[in-house]
Amino acid sequence: MFGDNAKQTVDAAISRGISKAEALDEYGTVIGVRDASFTVSRGEIFCIMGLSGSGKSTLVRHVNRLIEPTAGTIKVLGEDVSAMGKKQLRDMRARHIGMVFQHMALMPHRSVKDNVAYPLEIRGVPKSKRWAISDHTLGLVNLTGYEDRLPRELSGGMQQRVGIARALASDPEILLMDEPFSALDPLIRLQLQDQFSGLVSELQKTTLFITHDLDEAIRIGHRIAIMKDGVIVQIGTPEQIVTEPADDYVREFVQGISRLKLVKAHTIMQPINGLDLSTMPDAPRADGETDLDALIDLSVGSDHPVIVTDGGEPVGTISKATLLRGIQGGK
């Protein structure tokens, strides 16, 4: 809660359920984040998305207490961040949490290598060791050979990769990414999304990724939280968000999203219901995780429905009509 009457606003929000507009009118307080509860698993990319002013950036800044919570509890790696003293909090930020912003604020007078090594310099790591770590980390983001360049000599996408390398240099368990690719050209964004997803998967970094772009969230997120007016409206996998929107707000978000790579066979299949599969020995087969795009390829090559299997055993069927409805969605 932002304002002089934050405590009273919290009490009113809990007891009376006042809205964001009512809080501003009655108390002059802005509700930034409200009743946002979620858990992120180790190694998961958890995307938080919403329109401007939805509270997504405010929410992620609570995790390392760049913004102080008015009420509630934040636990990171089993530790209550909201109860930490200044020294303990600095240590948590330096050793366990890396953060990447949209605008990297690289130091213009320092080389790429020095920029990446800066967090280690603050911790007192000897120069030879921090430079070795910097070189290794730059290799992870495909910037080997650019170590001695200045930031101004790099493209926007390359500067963003320097920022990611800087966040990784201290080997944190957790990455906080606040719209890191939103200012980049579309093609560069796609390339960095793919590279980042592969890198995080390889290194098993737990990631909170803030974005206003649903395509981006779907492309890289294991789960997505959609926010509106400081409230988390829905949390789910990309497939759940697209096929089972919680309300009209989410439904509007997802209506233009292609379902071809998202929706799986297990979601649209129909029960076998006594169908004699022995009469269709040449029917194409697919497991439950096969997406619509692959199912189309199977379906156009056969007059039979696609047989969906689990562990090799038939569990359902997908006719051409069912497949078309799955592609269409929402009807």
PyMOL commands that set and color helices and strands:
alter all, ss='L'
color gray80, all
select helices_A, chain A and resi 6-15+20-27+56-63+81-83+86-96+112-122+127-140+151-153+156-169+186-203+214-220+238-243+248-254+265-268+277-279+292-300+320-328
alter helices_A, ss='H'
color red, helices_A
select strands_A, chain A and resi 45-49+75-76+79-80+97-100+174-178+206-211+223-228+231-236+285-287+306-310+313-318
alter strands_A, ss='S'
color yellow, strands_A
deselect
rebuild
show_as cartoon
